[in-house]
Amino acid sequence: MKYEEIENNNNDYFIEQINSKDKENVVKGLLGLALYGSGFEFIQDTLVKFSKNEDENIRGIAILGFGHIARLYGKIDKDVVIPIVQNGLKKTKAKLLKDNQPQP
């Protein structure tokens, strides 16, 4: 993936991207929804759903989105989001440790 500026658009546009099943579009849709979408609960719920995705890039972008909505809305459901972020950090740490093991 390469850096591209996320276009300011509406929820319908971002949901269409998310539902496309194309990984790059899903990532762009999640970022766009977090940055420019409307409806805190809707955005947070969507990010929660995608924070459980099997693809690590999609999961990571969903987790990043929590930071964006917390900054933009001045709130976040800590009881829901903090465990997701902590779990994401554990998975990242485990992957880093595994990837840095000497190969026989």
C-alpha positions as CSV (number, residue, x, y, z in Angstrom):
1,M,0.0,0.0,0.0
2,K,1.1,3.5,-0.7
3,Y,0.2,6.7,1.0
4,E,-2.8,8.4,-0.5
5,E,-4.7,11.4,0.9
6,I,-8.1,10.3,2.1
7,E,-11.0,12.0,0.3
8,N,-13.5,13.9,2.5
9,N,-16.9,12.2,1.7
10,N,-20.0,10.9,3.4
11,N,-20.8,7.7,5.3
12,D,-22.4,6.0,2.3
13,Y,-19.3,6.4,0.3
14,F,-17.0,5.1,3.0
15,I,-19.3,2.1,3.7
16,E,-19.4,1.3,0.0
17,Q,-15.6,1.2,0.1
18,I,-15.6,-0.9,3.2
19,N,-18.1,-3.4,1.7
20,S,-16.1,-3.7,-1.5
21,K,-14.0,-6.6,0.0
22,D,-10.9,-5.1,-1.7
23,K,-8.3,-4.7,1.1
24,E,-7.1,-1.3,0.0
25,N,-10.6,0.1,-0.3
26,V,-11.5,-1.3,3.1
27,V,-8.5,0.5,4.6
28,K,-9.4,3.7,2.8
29,G,-13.1,3.4,3.8
30,L,-12.2,2.8,7.5
31,L,-9.8,5.8,7.6
32,G,-12.3,8.0,5.7
33,L,-15.1,7.0,8.1
34,A,-12.9,7.7,11.1
35,L,-11.7,11.1,9.8
36,Y,-14.8,12.4,8.0
37,G,-17.7,10.2,8.8
38,S,-20.7,11.3,10.9
39,G,-22.2,9.6,13.9
40,F,-19.8,8.7,16.7
41,E,-21.6,5.5,17.8
42,F,-21.9,4.3,14.2
43,I,-18.2,5.0,13.5
44,Q,-17.0,3.4,16.7
45,D,-19.2,0.3,16.2
46,T,-17.8,-0.1,12.7
47,L,-14.2,0.2,13.9
48,V,-14.9,-2.3,16.7
49,K,-16.2,-4.8,14.1
50,F,-13.2,-4.4,11.8
51,S,-10.7,-4.5,14.8
52,K,-11.5,-8.2,14.8
53,N,-10.8,-8.8,11.1
54,E,-8.4,-11.6,10.2
55,D,-6.2,-9.2,8.2
56,E,-3.7,-7.5,10.4
57,N,-3.6,-4.4,8.2
58,I,-7.4,-3.9,8.4
59,R,-7.3,-4.6,12.2
60,G,-4.5,-2.1,12.6
61,I,-6.3,0.6,10.7
62,A,-9.5,0.0,12.7
63,I,-7.5,0.5,15.9
64,L,-5.8,3.6,14.5
65,G,-9.3,4.9,13.8
66,F,-10.1,4.9,17.5
67,G,-7.4,7.5,18.0
68,H,-8.9,9.6,15.3
69,I,-12.4,9.5,16.6
70,A,-11.3,10.1,20.2
71,R,-9.4,13.2,19.0
72,L,-12.2,14.5,16.8
73,Y,-15.2,13.7,19.1
74,G,-13.3,14.2,22.4
75,K,-14.6,10.9,23.7
76,I,-14.3,7.1,23.3
77,D,-15.9,4.2,25.0
78,K,-12.9,3.1,27.1
79,D,-14.6,-0.1,28.3
80,V,-14.9,-1.3,24.8
81,V,-11.9,0.2,23.1
82,I,-9.0,-0.2,25.6
83,P,-9.2,-4.0,25.6
84,I,-9.2,-4.0,21.8
85,V,-6.1,-1.8,21.7
86,Q,-4.3,-3.8,24.4
87,N,-5.1,-7.0,22.5
88,G,-3.8,-5.5,19.3
89,L,-0.6,-4.5,21.0
90,K,-0.1,-8.0,22.4
91,K,-0.6,-9.5,19.0
92,T,1.9,-7.0,17.5
93,K,4.5,-7.8,20.2
94,A,4.1,-11.5,19.7
95,K,4.5,-11.2,16.0
96,L,7.6,-9.0,16.4
97,L,9.1,-11.6,18.8
98,K,8.3,-14.5,16.4
99,D,9.7,-12.6,13.4
100,N,12.9,-11.8,15.2
101,Q,13.7,-15.4,16.3
102,P,16.9,-16.9,14.9
103,Q,16.2,-19.3,12.1
104,P,17.8,-22.8,12.3
